[in-house]
Amino acid sequence: MMGVESQLVHIAGQITLVLLTLAILIAFVRLFIGPDQADRIVALDLISVLIVAYLAALSIYTGQRSYLDVAIAYALIAFLGTVALARFRERLAKERGGSEDTDEEGK
């Protein structure tokens, strides 16, 4: 029989997983609609952070530590991917002779 504390952790875990799933879906909307390449890169990075948080919450919810190992490995790979995308965008901007964002320069 589950105690009150165990039930509270179970309910809090369910709510956390649902909210993280909702946040991931909202970030996917930003990833698809853009409007800028920088917005898409930030959305992709946010999705990565939310997936790591989801895996950590899932680890607590299920009591399996293996999800934490997956979360750490995913965080490392996602960080490298974000750095690679940022460097690629920077190199493209240099090849074009300046910054890609012209909205801020005109003001």
MODELLER restraints for C-alpha pairs under 7 A, 6 or more apart:
rsr = mdl.restraints
at = mdl.atoms
rsr.add(forms.Gaussian(group=physical.xy_distance, feature=features.Distance(at['CA:10:A'], at['CA:61:A']), mean=6.55, stdev=0.5))
rsr.add(forms.Gaussian(group=physical.xy_distance, feature=features.Distance(at['CA:13:A'], at['CA:57:A']), mean=6.74, stdev=0.5))
rsr.add(forms.Gaussian(group=physical.xy_distance, feature=features.Distance(at['CA:13:A'], at['CA:61:A']), mean=5.44, stdev=0.5))
rsr.add(forms.Gaussian(group=physical.xy_distance, feature=features.Distance(at['CA:17:A'], at['CA:54:A']), mean=6.38, stdev=0.5))
rsr.add(forms.Gaussian(group=physical.xy_distance, feature=features.Distance(at['CA:17:A'], at['CA:57:A']), mean=6.80, stdev=0.5))
rsr.add(forms.Gaussian(group=physical.xy_distance, feature=features.Distance(at['CA:20:A'], at['CA:50:A']), mean=6.55, stdev=0.5))
rsr.add(forms.Gaussian(group=physical.xy_distance, feature=features.Distance(at['CA:20:A'], at['CA:54:A']), mean=6.21, stdev=0.5))
rsr.add(forms.Gaussian(group=physical.xy_distance, feature=features.Distance(at['CA:24:A'], at['CA:47:A']), mean=5.72, stdev=0.5))
rsr.add(forms.Gaussian(group=physical.xy_distance, feature=features.Distance(at['CA:24:A'], at['CA:50:A']), mean=6.39, stdev=0.5))
rsr.add(forms.Gaussian(group=physical.xy_distance, feature=features.Distance(at['CA:27:A'], at['CA:43:A']), mean=5.64, stdev=0.5))
rsr.add(forms.Gaussian(group=physical.xy_distance, feature=features.Distance(at['CA:27:A'], at['CA:46:A']), mean=6.97, stdev=0.5))
rsr.add(forms.Gaussian(group=physical.xy_distance, feature=features.Distance(at['CA:27:A'], at['CA:47:A']), mean=6.20, stdev=0.5))
rsr.add(forms.Gaussian(group=physical.xy_distance, feature=features.Distance(at['CA:30:A'], at['CA:40:A']), mean=6.81, stdev=0.5))
rsr.add(forms.Gaussian(group=physical.xy_distance, feature=features.Distance(at['CA:30:A'], at['CA:43:A']), mean=6.16, stdev=0.5))
rsr.add(forms.Gaussian(group=physical.xy_distance, feature=features.Distance(at['CA:31:A'], at['CA:40:A']), mean=4.68, stdev=0.5))
rsr.add(forms.Gaussian(group=physical.xy_distance, feature=features.Distance(at['CA:31:A'], at['CA:43:A']), mean=5.30, stdev=0.5))
rsr.add(forms.Gaussian(group=physical.xy_distance, feature=features.Distance(at['CA:31:A'], at['CA:44:A']), mean=6.50, stdev=0.5))
rsr.add(forms.Gaussian(group=physical.xy_distance, feature=features.Distance(at['CA:34:A'], at['CA:40:A']), mean=5.47, stdev=0.5))
rsr.add(forms.Gaussian(group=physical.xy_distance, feature=features.Distance(at['CA:45:A'], at['CA:82:A']), mean=6.40, stdev=0.5))
rsr.add(forms.Gaussian(group=physical.xy_distance, feature=features.Distance(at['CA:48:A'], at['CA:78:A']), mean=6.13, stdev=0.5))
rsr.add(forms.Gaussian(group=physical.xy_distance, feature=features.Distance(at['CA:52:A'], at['CA:71:A']), mean=5.01, stdev=0.5))
rsr.add(forms.Gaussian(group=physical.xy_distance, feature=features.Distance(at['CA:52:A'], at['CA:75:A']), mean=6.36, stdev=0.5))
rsr.add(forms.Gaussian(group=physical.xy_distance, feature=features.Distance(at['CA:55:A'], at['CA:67:A']), mean=5.75, stdev=0.5))
rsr.add(forms.Gaussian(group=physical.xy_distance, feature=features.Distance(at['CA:55:A'], at['CA:68:A']), mean=6.60, stdev=0.5))
rsr.add(forms.Gaussian(group=physical.xy_distance, feature=features.Distance(at['CA:55:A'], at['CA:71:A']), mean=5.69, stdev=0.5))
rsr.add(forms.Gaussian(group=physical.xy_distance, feature=features.Distance(at['CA:56:A'], at['CA:67:A']), mean=6.65, stdev=0.5))
rsr.add(forms.Gaussian(group=physical.xy_distance, feature=features.Distance(at['CA:56:A'], at['CA:68:A']), mean=5.70, stdev=0.5))
rsr.add(forms.Gaussian(group=physical.xy_distance, feature=features.Distance(at['CA:56:A'], at['CA:71:A']), mean=6.65, stdev=0.5))
rsr.add(forms.Gaussian(group=physical.xy_distance, feature=features.Distance(at['CA:59:A'], at['CA:65:A']), mean=5.78, stdev=0.5))
rsr.add(forms.Gaussian(group=physical.xy_distance, feature=features.Distance(at['CA:59:A'], at['CA:67:A']), mean=5.21, stdev=0.5))
rsr.add(forms.Gaussian(group=physical.xy_distance, feature=features.Distance(at['CA:59:A'], at['CA:68:A']), mean=6.25, stdev=0.5))
rsr.add(forms.Gaussian(group=physical.xy_distance, feature=features.Distance(at['CA:93:A'], at['CA:99:A']), mean=5.22, stdev=0.5))
rsr.add(forms.Gaussian(group=physical.xy_distance, feature=features.Distance(at['CA:93:A'], at['CA:100:A']), mean=5.72, stdev=0.5))
